[in-house]
Amino acid sequence: RDVTGVQTCALPICIALSGDRVRTDAVLVLLEPGASSGASRPPRRGEHLLLVLDGTLEVEVADESYLVEAGDTLEYPADRAHRWHNPGRGPARAIWWLLGA
């Protein structure tokens, strides 16, 4: 799904946890000021892990709002209603992982 003001790049990532290897999907995103996911994203299995590299994102998960700034991470169940937007004056850059899908 295309979202105005958002550029994405898929990243082939493999994460090692306690000797196990976990395959995951990861997306590097560049979000222009005011860019948003729009309505709540559809639920799916697994967990989302967000790392904000630059800027700020506001992420709403199950009616709770989180302000995630550069260097911060946020983990949340992917089966919960969620949405996001860039409230800042500059672009935000982040990586999203979908784990355990």
HELIX and SHEET records of a PDB file:
SHEET    1   A 5 VAL A   6  LEU A  17  0                                        
SHEET    2   A 5 ASP A  20  LEU A  31 -1                                        
SHEET    3   A 5 ALA A  92  LEU A  99 -1                                        
SHEET    4   A 5 GLU A  47  ASP A  54 -1                                        
SHEET    5   A 5 THR A  73  PRO A  77 -1                                        
SHEET    1   B 3 GLU A  64  GLU A  69  0                                        
SHEET    2   B 3 THR A  56  VAL A  61 -1                                        
SHEET    3   B 3 HIS A  82  HIS A  85 -1                                        
END                                                                             
